[in-house]
């Protein structure tokens, strides 16, 4: 046992594959990097890191259990998160439609940067408004923390740090991969619009999945 962690390497392996699963957080960071570059991509990633950290702390403090024992509160958070994800998907679809209708002469012109949207704040909200993530964190962490250990907070800290390390590496790969794809497709308006449409549809799907989520 390592600092109250019952099976460290099983957790490491599980956390690695869990981080690789596609979700709204990683997809938003990828889209932001592709549209606005590395710096803004990392602003979005920072929002994900802070949001995930908050969820881990809340899960360790028992807030997830409160959501699980209070269906009304769970449903409020669930539908608010679903609506927000769907709204992001709609915005992406609208942007793709505008790009598709743009005159061909504008294809080689650089796309204007949207200064009114803060990737950090948006990624933070995406990360926080996901009650299933809270339930997942507490159920996942509990399996690897020995309740008899004197300082379980240290166990949670180590588990959270491992998860965040994988997240940093994965999101960094997405950010640089996204900027590479953007450079390749910058002059291909229809292809870029098609890619944005696909991402928007995925966000609508995330919203629908969250809206139908249950406590079981």
N, C-alpha and C positions, 0 to 999 in steps of 0.2 A: 504494500500500500504506500502511496506517495502523497504526503500531506493530506491525508483523508480521502484521496481519490482511490476507489476500489480497483479500477481496471483502466489505467491510463491509456494504454496503447489501443484498446478497443474504442475508447472515446476519440482518440486522435484519428483513427481510421474512419469512424462514423462521422465526425465533424468535417473531415476532408470531403467526403462524398456529399454531405448535406449542403456544404457551401457551393459545390458545383451544380446543384440543382438550379435550373433557371427560375427566376422569380421577378416580381416588379422592381425590386431594388437594383439587381444587376442589370436588368434590361434598361432601366432609366439611365443608369450611369453610362452604359454603352451608347445609347442614343444621344446623350448629352455630349459625350466625347466626340462622336461622329459629326455632330452638328456644330459644336462650338470649340472644340480643341481640348488639348490635354489639361490645361489649367482649369477650365470649367468642369471637365470631367472629374478632376480631383476634388473640386468643391462639392460636386454631387456625392462622391465617395465619402467625403468627410461627414456629410449628412447621414449617410447610411451607417458609418461607424458610430456616430453619437446616438442615433436612433436604436441601433442594436444594443449598445451599452446600456441605454435606459431600460430597454426591455429585459435585459439580463438582470439588472438590479431589481426591477419591479418583480420579476419572476422569483428571484431569490428571497425577496421580502414578503412574498405570499399574495401579491395582487392578482396573479393569475388564478389562484384558488378562489378569490373573491368573485372574479368574473365567472368562474365555473359554477359557483354556488348562487349566482344572481343572474338568471336568464335574461331579465329585462335589461340590465346594464350591458350584458354581453351583446344582445341584439342591437342596442343603440350604437355601440362601438362598431359592431360588424357592418351595419348598413351605412354608417357614415364612411367607413373605410371603403366599402364597395362603391359608393357613389363617387368618392374622390378618384379611385382608380379608373372608373368608367369615364369621368370627366377628362382625365389625362388622355385616355384613349381617343375620346372625341376630338380633343384639341389637336392630337397628332394626325387624325384623319382629315381634319379641316386644313391643316398645314400642307398635307400631301396633296389635297385637291387643288389648293391654290398654286402649288408648285407645278402640278400637272397642266393647269390652264395658263401658266405663264408663257408669253410668246417665246418662240424658239430663239430669237435674237438675244434673249436674256440668259440662255443656258450657260454661257461661259462667264457671266458676271458673278462675282462672289455673293453669296447669300448674306443679307444684312443680319448682324447679330442682334438677338432680342435682349435688350438691356433691362427690360422690366421684370424679367423672371430670374429669381435667384435659385440656382441649382441646389445649393446647400439646404435652403429652407424647404424646397419642394421634396428633395430626397429624404429629409428628416421626417416630414409629414407622411410620406409613403411608408417609411419604415415603422413609424409609431402607430399608424392607423391599421393595424393588422392583429386582431385579437388571437387569431390562430397561432401567430408567432409567439405570443406570450405563453399560451398553453403548451406549445411545443418546447420552449426553452425550459420551463419548469419540469416537464415530464422527462426531458432528455437529461438535464443536469442531475436530477434526483437519483437517477439510476447509478451514478458514479460517485456520489458523495456519501461517505460513511456517517450515519447520524450520530454515532458515538464519538466522533472526532471532536476535540475540544474547540477548535476554531474553524467551523465550516465556512466562514466568510473567506478564509484563505483558499479553501478548496474551490469555491465558486470563482474567485479571482483568477486562479490558474486555468480553470476550464474556460472562462471567458476570454482570457488572453490568447489561448490556443486558437479558439474560434475566430477571434479578430485577426490573428496573424494570417490564417488561411484567407480570410476575407480581404485583407490588404493585398496579398499576392494575386488573388483571383481578380479583384476589381482593377488592379494595375494592368494586368494582362488585357482585360476588356477595354480599358481606356486607350492603350496604345494600339490595340487591334482595331478599335473604332476609328481612331484618327487615320490609320493606314487605309481602311476601307473608304473613309471620306475622301482622301486624296485620290484614290483610284476612281471613284464614282462622281467626283465633283462636276465634271462636264456632262454627265449622263443624267439629265433631268428626270426622264421617265423612270429610269432604274432607281434613282434616289427616292422618287415619289412612291414607287412600288414598295421599297423597303420601309419607308415611313408608314405606309398603309398597313403592312404586315405587323409592325410594332404596335400601331394603334389598335389593331384587332386583338392582339395578345393582351393588351391592357384591358380592353373590354371583357375579354375572357377571364382575366384575373378578377375583375370586379364581380362578374357573374358567379364565379366559383366561391368568392368570399361571401356573397350574399346568400348562398345556399349552404354555407358551412354550418355544422352542428357542433354541439359540445361533446359529442361522443368520440 
